[in-house]
């Protein structure tokens, strides 16, 4: 019993010693700790103020500035869309001035799509890979368009890789069956009719109301015939 009390006294003395040292540390470094606390508070305040008064207005300004470039894109006036018309900004200007905003990220997508349509596949890939916006549909289209560019460059393996990325990125009735079909057609180009047939049937079963499903019986019959005589 006496031994237990002795050990308890020793433990109490250790705890008091620790608390005493902690108190001494705080007293000696009170000014430093205060500045650290002030610094942390200031950083949080700066982030809040930046988001409220800089980031959000800048994003709105970028979106407004990109309106005409988007209109030019829609009517296939690609030079004006990319470079502006002397009054309104083009997509290159949007990327330079507002690259970190949602509009700036979207501008890279537009640039990549223009290059893809112009047959400039290497630059299309560069800009499409820069798109990292939060819109799942556009993100899937960016990934799938990278696949298109690689297919045009006759790199079927990378085309398949990016079609799969587009498919996995978002499951919807628009982009998913579209890139499933392109994936299957790419497999056909590689004489891989087994995987092509599997994907055609997936479109038929999972996305029967999609545009791609309208002619899917034709693709299925073609793949089955190719497998039969292979």
Beta strands, then each sheet from edge to edge (+ up, - down):
end
